[in-house]
């Protein structure tokens, strides 16, 4: 792990005193990281937050070594939302409790509504909308209700979550043993772990 990577927070940004920003994280001018939010560059992964973005209370935005994460300008990530290793273009809205997974790409002006999911390696065209609780999966994306589990899985299975995220074949014996050991070794103590005030949040 490269311990030389530390957060870089623009003087015109603000990070709440109980938020966490650690690792290779850049936060642009005018952005606001609210109470309890977690922004993490895991294992040396790069996380970029653009200008005038709002990351609301208890949201988690993270990058990994395999999957950097970038959030462009004027994006809003709602309370308790989770964005991991994805690309969000300008003016994207990720609502309360929504989840966006590794390798997803959300085009400009996309809306992911309350408790909706954007699966890994899914590409949403500009100005797409994922309805409340629905699931977007595939490239190009199919947007399906959660009741269509079999149809979702038919698209999701070939996207190969274990291999794409962890580099392990789904058929590996004791898969979770290998995943957790690999994560334990990769994560350790996050690089550049600092309190927001130490990181220059103002």
Beta strands, then each sheet from edge to edge (+ up, - down):
strand 1: 8-9
strand 2: 14-15
strand 3: 20-22
strand 4: 24-27
strand 5: 32-33
strand 6: 38-41
strand 7: 46-49
strand 8: 54-55
strand 9: 60-63
strand 10: 69-71
strand 11: 76-77
strand 12: 82-84
strand 13: 87-88
strand 14: 93-94
strand 15: 99-100
strand 16: 105-106
strand 17: 111-112
strand 18: 117-118
strand 19: 123-124
strand 20: 129-130
strand 21: 135-137
strand 22: 142-144
sheet 1: 1+ 4+ 7+ 10+ 13+ 16+ 19+
sheet 2: 2+ 5+ 8+ 11+ 14+ 17+ 20+
sheet 3: 3+ 6+ 9+ 12+ 15+ 18+ 21+ 22-
end
